Amino acid sequence: MAERFERHRQAWTQDEIRKLHMLAGKGMSLKAIAKALTRSEESTKDRAKADGLTIAKLR
């Protein structure tokens, strides 16, 4: 069974946003970033898009 996150619709903190920018800059995958932030992939992707970040697509 997939990992479930218990946080629902939590506001993003400045610390989380900084970490998102740093990890995306390092070229990490969406799944790895979401896990590091303990957020869903969908939430992470939406926040990255809102901030104009691109997340590497690993093949």
Secondary structure, 3 states (H helix, E strand, C coil): CCCCCCCCCCCCCHHHHHHHHHHHHCCCEHHHHHHHHCCCHHHHHHHHHHCCCCCECCC
